[in-house]
Amino acid sequence: MKKKIALVGARGIGNYGGFETFVSELAPRLSVKGFEVYCTSEIDGSKYNGNEDVKIINFPLKMPSTYVLRHLFEFAYDLYFDFYFSFKQKSDLIYFLGTTVNIFSILPRLVGKKSIVNMAGLEWKRTKFNVVYRKMLKLFFSLSLIGSNYLIIDNVKLIDSIEKKSRNKVVLISYGVNDMKAMSWSQTRLPFPANVNPDEFWLIVARLQPDNNVHEIIEAYKEAPSDKPLIIIGDYACSVKYRAMIEKSIKEIPLGKKIIMAGGIYDQNVLNMIRQNAFGYIHPHSIGGTNPSLLEAMVTRNAIIANDNVFNREVAKDSVLYFRGREELIGQMKFLENNPEARSKLKQSAYDSVLLGNSWDKIADDYERLFNDLLLKESG
């Protein structure tokens, strides 16, 4: 009889987001390996017509669009599926993506099932959240760790944030990425009204929030000796105050420079086309483990300047340039513009490095071994 695996927390297969991409890649591969896979989804949140051993289970309520209400519904969403897969559907193993509501990760174990939690980075350190909410997130993480059989981390440097007494539960499995076919440039496909030439613009792909340092990059770009436009792809995910600061900074841009606020781009083909044709990619993320947008920038052969932190260095090592602060970023931008041969080598190095250790096929093999090992053990 096939073992049943429930992937809880994503908004659907084919939907936009890190966890949504994760289940889109992992679930079909697990089904081919002989598992029966169940994936959570918002109503109309999945676009999947593949293997019958991947089943989509919809949340019965429609998610609200407002930011605060959505957070409350996401708590209810995870809690609903925790009970659903523990009692009604009766999965053998429940894999929780994120730790917000998975303080109830012990529930499956109380009824003889297995429970795994994906850490999903250091959410309690994100400054977009207020102090009280960040303390709650840290508490939720601690409780989810106590309740689960295993905790998955996608970057070895996250281990430092886990108490030594709990590290025996930690399993390292990275996030994945697919190789991408080369795409020709098409001005007409750009979802913003700007005339931009291929290989002649800087690019950022990130949610617009303080810990992603977009404001710092804008200030550096304004002072850098470059007349190439800066395209920023991403939605605001923070306070009105931060948005106002970004908008004010953009209005003060020097003559001869251009910043294009493209908003969120959810057509993956268009997004990949833009990535592949950037002169340079600036990776701003400073908190968390293995960031999907860094992997995607690497596999699209970008010359990358990344925020200098232990997580990004663990992923990209010496295949990218790094910056700490405005002055270093300005210097690295100048270096890429003045050294075409070094830029070419960086692009190829990033591509070769990411495919070696982060292919989705390898990631699926890692999960197959973990699930089989856990399901063969006695109930914990």
C-alpha positions as CSV (number, residue, x, y, z in Angstrom):
1,M,0.0,0.0,0.0
2,K,1.3,3.5,-0.9
3,K,2.3,5.7,2.0
4,K,0.4,9.0,2.2
5,I,2.3,12.2,2.5
6,A,0.5,15.5,3.2
7,L,2.3,18.8,2.3
8,V,0.6,21.5,4.5
9,G,1.0,25.2,4.2
10,A,1.3,26.1,0.5
11,R,-1.5,28.0,-1.3
12,G,-1.6,25.5,-4.1
13,I,0.4,24.0,-6.9
14,G,1.3,26.4,-9.7
15,N,0.6,29.4,-7.4
16,Y,3.3,32.1,-6.8
17,G,5.6,31.9,-3.9
18,G,8.5,29.9,-2.4
19,F,6.5,27.1,-0.8
20,E,4.1,27.0,-3.8
21,T,7.0,26.4,-6.1
22,F,8.4,23.8,-3.6
23,V,5.2,21.7,-3.7
24,S,4.9,22.2,-7.5
25,E,8.3,20.6,-7.9
26,L,8.4,18.1,-5.1
27,A,4.8,16.6,-5.2
28,P,4.9,15.1,-8.7
29,R,8.4,13.7,-8.1
30,L,7.3,12.0,-4.9
31,S,4.3,10.5,-6.7
32,V,6.6,9.0,-9.3
33,K,8.6,7.5,-6.4
34,G,5.5,5.7,-5.2
35,F,4.0,8.0,-2.6
36,E,0.4,9.2,-2.5
37,V,0.7,13.0,-2.1
38,Y,-1.8,15.5,-0.8
39,C,-1.3,19.2,-1.2
40,T,-3.2,22.1,0.5
41,S,-4.6,24.9,-1.6
42,E,-6.7,28.0,-1.4
43,I,-9.9,27.8,-3.4
44,D,-8.9,28.0,-7.1
45,G,-5.3,28.2,-5.9
46,S,-3.9,25.2,-7.9
47,K,-3.2,24.7,-11.5
48,Y,-2.4,21.0,-11.6
49,N,-3.5,18.4,-14.0
50,G,-0.8,15.8,-13.6
51,N,-0.3,12.4,-11.8
52,E,-3.5,11.1,-10.1
53,D,-1.4,10.3,-7.0
54,V,-1.1,14.1,-6.3
55,K,-4.3,15.2,-4.8
56,I,-5.3,18.9,-4.1
57,I,-7.3,19.6,-1.0
58,N,-8.9,23.0,-0.9
59,F,-9.4,25.2,2.2
60,P,-13.2,25.7,2.4
61,L,-13.1,29.5,2.9
62,K,-11.9,32.2,0.4
63,M,-8.8,34.1,1.6
64,P,-9.3,37.8,2.1
65,S,-7.1,40.3,0.3
66,T,-6.3,42.6,3.2
67,Y,-2.9,42.1,4.8
68,V,-4.1,41.8,8.5
69,L,-7.1,39.5,7.8
70,R,-5.0,37.3,5.6
71,H,-2.6,36.6,8.4
72,L,-5.5,35.5,10.6
73,F,-6.8,33.3,7.8
74,E,-3.4,31.7,7.3
75,F,-3.4,30.6,10.9
76,A,-6.8,29.1,10.5
77,Y,-5.7,27.6,7.2
78,D,-2.8,25.6,8.7
79,L,-4.8,24.7,11.8
80,Y,-7.7,23.3,9.6
81,F,-5.3,21.1,7.6
82,D,-3.5,20.0,10.7
83,F,-6.8,18.4,12.0
84,Y,-7.9,17.4,8.5
85,F,-4.8,15.3,7.8
86,S,-4.5,14.0,11.3
87,F,-8.1,12.7,11.7
88,K,-10.1,12.8,8.5
89,Q,-7.7,12.0,5.7
90,K,-5.4,10.0,7.9
91,S,-2.0,10.6,6.2
92,D,1.1,8.6,7.3
93,L,3.3,11.7,7.4
94,I,2.4,15.4,7.6
95,Y,5.0,17.8,6.4
96,F,4.4,21.4,7.7
97,L,5.8,24.2,5.5
98,G,6.7,27.0,8.0
99,T,6.3,27.1,11.8
100,T,3.7,29.8,12.5
101,V,0.8,27.5,13.4
102,N,2.7,24.4,13.6
103,I,2.8,24.7,17.4
104,F,0.3,21.9,16.8
105,S,2.9,19.7,15.0
106,I,2.7,17.3,17.9
107,L,-1.0,16.5,17.0
108,P,-0.2,14.0,14.2
109,R,2.2,12.2,16.6
110,L,-0.5,11.8,19.2
111,V,-2.5,9.8,16.8
112,G,0.4,7.7,15.6
113,K,1.5,9.6,12.5
114,K,4.8,11.3,11.6
115,S,5.3,15.0,11.7
116,I,8.0,17.1,10.0
117,V,8.4,20.9,10.0
118,N,10.2,23.1,7.5
119,M,11.9,25.9,9.4
120,A,11.5,28.4,6.5
121,G,14.2,30.8,7.7
122,L,14.4,33.2,10.7
123,E,10.9,34.8,10.5
124,W,11.2,36.2,14.0
125,K,14.1,38.4,12.9
126,R,12.2,40.2,10.1
127,T,11.8,43.9,11.0
128,K,8.6,44.2,8.9
129,F,6.9,42.6,11.9
130,N,6.4,44.4,15.2
131,V,8.2,43.3,18.4
132,V,5.3,41.4,19.9
133,Y,4.6,39.4,16.7
134,R,8.3,38.5,16.4
135,K,8.3,37.1,19.9
136,M,5.3,35.1,19.1
137,L,7.0,33.7,15.9
138,K,10.0,32.7,18.0
139,L,7.7,30.9,20.5
140,F,5.8,29.2,17.7
141,F,9.1,27.9,16.2
142,S,10.2,26.6,19.6
143,L,6.9,24.7,20.1
144,S,6.9,23.3,16.6
145,L,10.4,21.9,17.1
146,I,9.3,20.2,20.3
147,G,6.3,18.6,18.6
148,S,7.8,17.3,15.4
149,N,9.9,14.2,14.5
150,Y,12.3,16.3,12.4
151,L,13.0,19.9,11.5
152,I,14.1,20.6,7.9
153,I,16.6,23.4,7.3
154,D,17.7,24.4,3.8
155,N,20.9,26.1,4.8
156,V,23.5,24.7,7.2
157,K,24.1,28.2,8.8
158,L,20.6,28.0,10.3
159,I,21.8,25.4,12.7
160,D,23.3,28.2,14.9
161,S,19.7,29.4,15.6
162,I,18.7,26.1,17.1
163,E,19.4,25.0,20.7
164,K,22.0,22.3,20.9
165,K,19.7,19.9,22.7
166,S,17.4,19.9,19.7
167,R,19.9,19.6,16.9
168,N,19.5,15.9,16.8
169,K,16.1,16.6,15.1
170,V,17.6,18.7,12.4
171,V,17.9,17.5,8.8
172,L,19.6,19.6,6.0
173,I,17.8,19.5,2.7
174,S,18.3,22.5,0.4
175,Y,15.8,24.3,-1.8
176,G,15.9,23.3,-5.5
177,V,16.0,25.0,-8.9
178,N,15.5,23.9,-12.5
179,D,17.7,24.6,-15.4
180,M,16.2,27.2,-17.7
181,K,16.2,27.3,-21.5
182,A,17.6,30.5,-23.1
183,M,14.9,33.1,-23.9
184,S,15.2,35.8,-26.5
185,W,14.4,39.4,-25.5
186,S,11.0,40.8,-26.4
187,Q,10.3,44.4,-25.5
188,T,6.5,43.8,-26.2
189,R,6.4,41.2,-23.4
190,L,7.5,43.6,-20.7
191,P,4.6,44.3,-18.3
192,F,5.7,47.9,-17.7
193,P,5.8,50.9,-20.1
194,A,9.5,51.4,-20.4
195,N,12.0,51.1,-23.2
196,V,14.8,48.8,-21.9
197,N,17.5,47.1,-23.8
198,P,18.8,43.6,-23.0
199,D,22.1,43.4,-21.1
200,E,21.7,47.1,-20.2
201,F,19.9,47.2,-16.9
202,W,20.4,46.3,-13.2
203,L,17.8,44.0,-11.6
204,I,16.4,43.3,-8.1
205,V,13.7,40.6,-7.5
206,A,12.5,40.8,-3.9
207,R,9.5,41.7,-1.7
208,L,9.8,45.4,-0.7
209,Q,10.4,45.2,3.1
210,P,13.1,46.6,5.3
211,D,15.2,43.4,5.9
212,N,15.5,43.1,2.1
213,N,17.4,46.3,2.0
214,V,15.9,47.7,-1.2
215,H,16.1,51.2,0.2
216,E,19.8,50.8,0.6
217,I,20.3,49.6,-2.9
218,I,18.3,52.5,-4.3
219,E,20.6,55.0,-2.5
220,A,23.7,53.2,-3.7
221,Y,22.4,53.2,-7.3
222,K,21.7,56.9,-7.1
223,E,25.4,57.5,-6.3
224,A,27.0,54.8,-8.5
225,P,28.7,55.8,-11.7
226,S,26.2,53.9,-13.9
227,D,23.6,55.2,-16.3
228,K,21.9,51.7,-16.7
229,P,18.3,51.6,-15.5
230,L,17.5,49.8,-12.2
231,I,14.4,47.5,-12.5
232,I,12.9,46.5,-9.2
233,I,10.4,43.5,-9.3
234,G,8.4,42.9,-6.2
235,D,5.4,43.9,-4.2
236,Y,5.4,45.9,-1.0
237,A,5.1,43.6,2.1
238,C,5.4,46.0,4.9
239,S,4.2,49.2,6.5
240,V,3.0,52.3,4.7
241,K,5.9,54.2,6.3
242,Y,8.5,52.1,4.5
243,R,6.6,52.4,1.2
244,A,6.6,56.2,1.6
245,M,10.4,56.2,2.2
246,I,11.0,54.2,-1.0
247,E,8.8,56.4,-3.1
248,K,10.5,59.6,-1.7
249,S,13.9,58.2,-2.5
250,I,12.9,57.4,-6.1
251,K,11.6,60.9,-6.6
252,E,15.0,62.3,-5.7
253,I,16.9,60.3,-8.4
254,P,19.6,62.2,-10.2
255,L,19.3,63.3,-13.9
256,G,20.3,60.5,-16.3
257,K,19.3,57.6,-14.1
258,K,16.1,55.6,-14.2
259,I,14.4,53.4,-11.6
260,I,11.5,51.2,-12.9
261,M,9.2,49.9,-10.2
262,A,7.7,46.9,-12.0
263,G,5.6,45.5,-9.1
264,G,5.1,41.8,-8.8
265,I,5.6,39.8,-12.1
266,Y,3.9,36.3,-11.8
267,D,4.3,35.1,-15.4
268,Q,7.4,32.9,-14.9
269,N,8.4,33.0,-18.5
270,V,8.4,36.8,-18.5
271,L,10.3,36.9,-15.2
272,N,12.9,34.5,-16.5
273,M,13.3,36.5,-19.7
274,I,14.1,39.6,-17.7
275,R,16.5,37.7,-15.4
276,Q,18.4,36.2,-18.3
277,N,18.9,39.6,-20.0
278,A,20.0,41.7,-17.0
279,F,23.4,43.2,-17.0
280,G,23.7,42.5,-13.2
281,Y,21.5,41.1,-10.5
282,I,21.6,42.7,-7.0
283,H,20.5,40.2,-4.4
284,P,19.3,42.1,-1.3
285,H,18.1,39.4,1.2
286,S,19.8,39.5,4.5
287,I,17.7,37.1,6.7
288,G,16.9,33.4,6.3
289,G,18.4,30.3,4.7
290,T,18.6,29.5,1.0
291,N,16.7,32.1,-0.8
292,P,14.9,30.9,-4.0
293,S,15.5,34.1,-5.8
294,L,19.2,33.8,-5.4
295,L,19.1,30.2,-6.9
296,E,17.0,31.5,-9.8
297,A,19.4,34.4,-10.4
298,M,22.3,31.9,-10.5
299,V,20.7,29.4,-12.9
300,T,19.8,32.3,-15.3
301,R,23.5,33.0,-15.6
302,N,23.4,36.4,-13.8
303,A,26.4,38.3,-12.7
304,I,25.4,38.7,-9.0
305,I,26.2,41.1,-6.3
306,A,24.7,39.6,-3.1
307,N,24.2,41.0,0.4
308,D,27.2,39.7,2.4
309,N,25.8,37.3,5.1
310,V,26.5,33.7,6.1
311,F,23.4,32.4,4.3
312,N,24.2,33.8,0.9
313,R,27.8,32.9,1.2
314,E,26.9,29.3,2.0
315,V,24.7,29.1,-1.1
316,A,26.9,31.0,-3.7
317,K,30.4,30.8,-2.2
318,D,32.9,32.5,-4.5
319,S,30.6,32.5,-7.6
320,V,29.2,35.9,-6.8
321,L,30.4,39.3,-5.5
322,Y,29.3,40.6,-2.1
323,F,28.5,43.9,-0.5
324,R,28.1,45.3,3.0
325,G,26.6,48.7,2.9
326,R,26.3,51.4,0.3
327,E,29.9,52.1,-0.5
328,E,30.8,48.4,-1.1
329,L,27.8,48.0,-3.4
330,I,28.8,51.1,-5.4
331,G,32.3,49.6,-5.8
332,Q,31.0,46.2,-6.9
333,M,28.7,47.8,-9.5
334,K,31.6,49.8,-10.8
335,F,33.8,46.7,-11.0
336,L,31.3,44.8,-13.1
337,E,30.9,47.6,-15.5
338,N,34.6,48.0,-15.9
339,N,35.6,44.3,-16.1
340,P,33.6,42.4,-18.8
341,E,35.8,39.3,-18.6
342,A,35.4,38.9,-14.9
343,R,31.6,39.5,-15.3
344,S,31.4,36.7,-17.9
345,K,33.3,34.3,-15.6
346,L,31.0,35.1,-12.7
347,K,27.9,34.4,-14.8
348,Q,29.2,30.9,-15.8
349,S,30.5,30.1,-12.3
350,A,27.1,30.9,-10.7
351,Y,25.3,28.7,-13.2
352,D,27.7,25.7,-12.8
353,S,27.6,26.0,-9.0
354,V,23.8,26.0,-8.5
355,L,23.1,23.1,-10.8
356,L,25.6,20.9,-9.0
357,G,23.9,20.9,-5.6
358,N,20.4,22.3,-6.0
359,S,18.6,20.4,-8.8
360,W,15.0,19.4,-7.9
361,D,15.7,15.8,-8.8
362,K,18.4,15.7,-6.1
363,I,16.1,17.4,-3.6
364,A,13.4,14.8,-4.3
365,D,15.8,12.0,-3.8
366,D,16.8,13.4,-0.4
367,Y,13.2,13.6,0.7
368,E,12.5,10.1,-0.5
369,R,15.3,8.8,1.7
370,L,14.1,10.8,4.7
371,F,10.4,9.8,4.4
372,N,11.2,6.2,3.9
373,D,13.5,6.2,6.8
374,L,11.0,7.9,9.1
375,L,8.0,5.8,8.0
376,L,10.0,2.6,8.7
377,K,10.6,3.6,12.3
378,E,8.2,2.9,15.2
379,S,5.7,5.7,15.9
380,G,7.3,8.4,17.9
